Amino acid sequence: MSERLQKVIARAGLCSRRAAEELIREGRVTVDGTVAHLGQKIDPETEKVQVDGVALPVAPDLVYYLLNKPVGVVSTAEDTHSRRTVVDLVPAEPRVFPVGRLDQDSTGLIVMTNDGDLTQHLTHPSGEVTKTYAVLVDKTIAPGEVRRLVEGVDLDDGPAAALSARILDRSTDQTLLEIVMGEGRKREVRRMCAAIGAEVVTLFRSAIGSVSDGDLREGQWRVLSIEEIRSLYGASE
């Protein structure tokens, strides 16, 4: 069903209808890659809208959750071993899927959505969406060892390097690291720490791109804001 474009933009939560009209008038809105015009009608179910070159999800049935995954919960939609999954922690309808994975022993933020376009953006190998981790390891780490994480270490499936790594806190037998990654191979951060002789005690994903939430407790979820959704789209384009 076709609707006026400014109404669709306003309903998506980006701005008021009047402000949407101004965006269209200024040529900042495209529909399926073509600059939109005032008074244009679109089908929000099938046509793709961008504002300032960044996707604006407009289909009315799309949902986006940010979940803080607890230990022991698996990051899949279904599990053959009847373990609790991330899907069990969010509303059952509409059905959503996790974007990327956190291993069963890790905690932290994971996006859950039924938006296939965003999922593809965030999981494509060429994506630029960073993941930030707070990692507690079982030894005192020297600055030179931290540099190795950035310079790169050899893993069994090829070299791996963090975008950045720094020491947040340190004691006589443990170190808390912040590690920022641009990719997400299976248990990659854990294996990188093992490569410098450190075993991970706890691993928490604290941010996905610019999206974070220090108040979201383990097992809790909330709806992502339109600004956060667009920041994820923008970071991956």
Backbone torsions as a table, in degrees:
resi	resn	phi	psi	omega
1	MET	NA	127.8	-177.0
2	SER	-80.6	142.3	177.2
3	GLU	-137.3	156.8	176.6
4	ARG	-63.2	138.0	-173.0
5	LEU	-59.8	-41.9	-178.2
6	GLN	-63.7	-31.9	177.2
7	LYS	-69.2	-40.9	179.8
8	VAL	-64.2	-43.6	179.7
9	ILE	-63.3	-43.6	-179.7
10	ALA	-64.3	-41.2	-179.9
11	ARG	-65.6	-29.9	177.6
12	ALA	-68.3	-15.1	174.9
13	GLY	97.0	6.9	-176.8
14	LEU	-73.6	-40.4	-176.4
15	CYS	-168.1	-179.7	177.4
16	SER	-72.8	166.9	179.0
17	ARG	-63.9	-38.2	179.4
18	ARG	-65.5	-42.3	177.5
19	ALA	-65.6	-35.0	177.2
20	ALA	-64.0	-39.6	177.3
21	GLU	-60.9	-38.9	179.4
22	GLU	-67.5	-39.8	176.3
23	LEU	-59.8	-42.3	179.4
24	ILE	-66.2	-44.2	-178.8
25	ARG	-61.0	-34.6	-178.7
26	GLU	-82.1	-0.7	178.1
27	GLY	76.9	21.7	-176.3
28	ARG	-92.9	-0.9	-177.5
29	VAL	-115.7	134.1	173.5
30	THR	-122.7	151.9	174.9
31	VAL	-124.7	117.9	-175.6
32	ASP	51.9	38.3	174.5
33	GLY	87.7	-3.9	-179.0
34	THR	-109.7	136.3	-179.6
35	VAL	-59.4	130.3	-176.4
36	ALA	-79.9	164.1	177.0
37	HIS	-129.6	153.7	-177.6
38	LEU	-62.5	135.4	-178.4
39	GLY	91.0	-4.9	-178.6
40	GLN	-66.5	141.3	174.2
41	LYS	-108.7	143.6	179.7
42	ILE	-135.8	164.2	171.9
43	ASP	-100.9	105.1	-175.6
44	PRO	-65.3	-15.6	179.1
45	GLU	-75.3	-28.0	-171.9
46	THR	-122.4	-22.8	-174.5
47	GLU	-98.4	145.4	-175.7
48	LYS	-100.4	127.2	-178.5
49	VAL	-109.0	135.9	171.9
50	GLN	-126.8	143.2	174.6
51	VAL	-122.7	122.3	-176.0
52	ASP	55.7	35.1	175.6
53	GLY	80.9	3.3	-179.8
54	VAL	-115.9	136.0	-176.7
55	ALA	-58.0	140.8	172.0
56	LEU	-120.9	105.0	-179.1
57	PRO	-67.1	123.8	-173.6
58	VAL	-121.0	-11.1	178.5
59	ALA	-62.3	130.2	-171.6
60	PRO	-68.7	-17.1	-176.0
61	ASP	-96.0	4.7	-179.2
62	LEU	-79.6	138.2	177.0
63	VAL	-132.8	152.6	-176.3
64	TYR	-141.2	120.1	179.5
65	TYR	-118.0	148.7	169.0
66	LEU	-112.2	119.7	-176.4
67	LEU	-115.2	140.2	171.1
68	ASN	-97.9	101.5	-173.8
69	LYS	-73.5	130.0	175.6
70	PRO	-82.1	165.8	171.8
71	VAL	-62.0	142.3	175.7
72	GLY	91.0	-12.5	177.8
73	VAL	-94.2	135.0	-177.6
74	VAL	-94.7	146.8	-173.8
75	SER	-93.2	56.6	176.2
76	THR	-133.8	164.4	178.2
77	ALA	-76.7	-32.6	178.2
78	GLU	-139.3	155.7	179.5
79	ASP	-135.5	128.3	-176.9
80	THR	-70.8	-15.9	-179.3
81	HIS	-100.7	13.0	177.0
82	SER	61.2	27.1	174.8
83	ARG	-79.8	158.1	178.0
84	ARG	-68.1	136.1	-178.9
85	THR	-115.8	166.2	178.6
86	VAL	-61.4	-29.0	179.1
87	VAL	-65.2	-28.6	178.8
88	ASP	-69.1	-15.2	-173.9
89	LEU	-97.0	-6.5	-178.5
90	VAL	-121.1	168.1	-180.0
91	PRO	-54.0	143.0	-176.4
92	ALA	-73.3	-27.5	-178.9
93	GLU	-130.5	137.1	-9.2
94	PRO	-68.2	155.8	-177.6
95	ARG	-67.6	131.9	179.8
96	VAL	-123.7	168.1	-177.9
97	PHE	-134.2	150.7	177.6
98	PRO	-73.3	142.1	175.7
99	VAL	-97.0	107.4	-174.3
100	GLY	77.1	-173.2	-175.4
101	ARG	-138.7	154.1	164.6
102	LEU	-123.1	135.5	-177.3
103	ASP	-67.4	163.2	-172.2
104	GLN	-57.1	-32.8	-176.3
105	ASP	-85.0	-5.3	-176.8
106	SER	-101.9	160.0	177.1
107	THR	-122.7	170.6	172.2
108	GLY	124.3	-167.3	-167.0
109	LEU	-80.1	136.9	175.5
110	ILE	-145.5	137.3	179.0
111	VAL	-86.7	136.0	176.5
112	MET	-122.0	128.0	-176.5
113	THR	-158.0	164.7	170.2
114	ASN	-109.8	15.3	178.4
115	ASP	-89.6	100.8	-178.4
116	GLY	-64.7	-32.2	179.6
117	ASP	-65.2	-44.9	179.5
118	LEU	-66.4	-40.7	178.0
119	THR	-57.5	-44.6	179.6
120	GLN	-64.3	-42.0	178.9
121	HIS	-60.0	-44.7	-172.6
122	LEU	-78.4	-22.4	-175.9
123	THR	-106.7	-6.5	-179.6
124	HIS	-67.0	138.8	-177.8
125	PRO	-56.3	-27.2	-179.2
126	SER	-85.6	1.7	-177.9
127	GLY	-64.3	156.4	-178.0
128	GLU	-117.2	18.5	-177.5
129	VAL	-80.3	120.1	-177.6
130	THR	-81.9	154.5	172.9
131	LYS	-124.7	130.6	-178.5
132	THR	-110.1	132.7	-176.2
133	TYR	-125.5	140.7	166.7
134	ALA	-100.6	117.4	-170.6
135	VAL	-123.4	119.2	175.9
136	LEU	-97.7	123.5	179.9
137	VAL	-115.6	165.2	-166.9
138	ASP	-91.9	24.1	179.1
139	LYS	-153.4	166.7	173.8
140	THR	-80.2	122.1	-176.5
141	ILE	-97.9	131.3	176.2
142	ALA	-85.4	154.1	178.8
143	PRO	-54.1	-35.1	179.8
144	GLY	-64.3	-34.3	177.5
145	GLU	-70.5	-35.5	176.0
146	VAL	-63.6	-41.1	178.4
147	ARG	-61.1	-33.7	178.6
148	ARG	-60.4	-34.2	179.5
149	LEU	-63.3	-33.3	-179.9
150	VAL	-84.8	-39.1	179.6
151	GLU	-69.2	-27.9	175.7
152	GLY	117.5	141.4	176.1
153	VAL	-127.2	157.4	179.6
154	ASP	-91.8	125.3	174.7
155	LEU	-112.9	170.5	-176.9
156	ASP	-67.7	-17.1	177.3
157	ASP	-111.8	23.5	176.0
158	GLY	115.8	170.2	-178.8
159	PRO	-66.3	152.6	179.2
160	ALA	-142.7	143.4	-179.8
161	ALA	-145.5	141.4	173.5
162	ALA	-79.7	152.1	172.7
163	LEU	-71.0	-36.3	174.4
164	SER	-156.9	157.8	177.2
165	ALA	-154.9	139.1	178.8
166	ARG	-151.6	158.6	178.1
167	ILE	-86.6	125.2	176.4
168	LEU	-93.0	-36.7	-179.3
169	ASP	-159.8	156.8	-176.3
170	ARG	-152.6	139.9	174.9
171	SER	-126.8	-169.1	-176.9
172	THR	-69.0	-23.5	-175.9
173	ASP	-135.6	8.4	178.8
174	GLN	-147.1	155.4	175.6
175	THR	-137.5	135.4	174.3
176	LEU	-101.0	119.4	-177.7
177	LEU	-110.7	150.4	164.8
178	GLU	-108.7	121.1	-177.9
179	ILE	-122.7	126.4	179.3
180	VAL	-109.7	125.2	-176.6
181	MET	-116.8	149.1	175.7
182	GLY	-106.1	-4.4	176.7
183	GLU	-137.4	175.9	-175.4
184	GLY	-148.8	64.7	174.8
185	ARG	-70.1	165.1	-174.6
186	LYS	-58.4	122.4	177.6
187	ARG	49.7	34.9	-172.0
188	GLU	-63.6	-46.0	-178.2
189	VAL	-63.4	-42.5	178.2
190	ARG	-60.8	-43.1	-178.4
191	ARG	-69.9	-34.7	176.9
192	MET	-65.4	-41.2	177.6
193	CYS	-64.5	-39.8	177.9
194	ALA	-61.6	-33.3	-179.3
195	ALA	-66.4	-22.3	176.2
196	ILE	-103.5	15.2	173.5
197	GLY	83.4	20.9	-178.7
198	ALA	-120.9	136.6	176.1
199	GLU	-99.5	135.0	-179.4
200	VAL	-75.0	128.4	176.0
201	VAL	-90.6	-50.3	175.0
202	THR	-139.2	149.1	177.9
203	LEU	-137.4	124.1	-176.9
204	PHE	-127.7	123.4	174.6
205	ARG	-83.4	114.2	-173.5
206	SER	-97.1	-16.2	-178.9
207	ALA	-156.8	147.3	171.5
208	ILE	-121.7	109.6	-169.9
209	GLY	60.3	-127.6	177.6
210	SER	-95.1	3.7	-177.1
211	VAL	-87.5	121.9	177.0
212	SER	-148.5	168.8	178.4
213	ASP	-164.3	99.3	-178.8
214	GLY	-74.3	-9.6	-178.1
215	ASP	-98.4	-6.6	-176.9
216	LEU	-82.7	113.4	-177.4
217	ARG	-79.9	160.8	179.8
218	GLU	-54.9	132.3	-179.3
219	GLY	87.8	-11.5	179.0
220	GLN	-88.7	157.2	175.6
221	TRP	-139.6	161.6	172.6
222	ARG	-148.4	165.8	178.1
223	VAL	-79.9	134.5	174.3
224	LEU	-71.1	143.1	175.6
225	SER	-76.9	161.1	178.8
226	ILE	-62.6	-32.9	177.9
227	GLU	-65.6	-40.8	178.4
228	GLU	-67.0	-41.1	179.0
229	ILE	-61.2	-46.0	-179.7
230	ARG	-68.1	-30.8	177.2
231	SER	-67.1	-34.6	177.0
232	LEU	-68.9	-42.4	175.7
233	TYR	-62.6	-44.4	-177.3
234	GLY	-66.9	-36.1	-179.3
235	ALA	-69.8	-21.8	-174.8
236	SER	-104.1	9.0	-178.7
237	GLU	-107.5	NA	NA
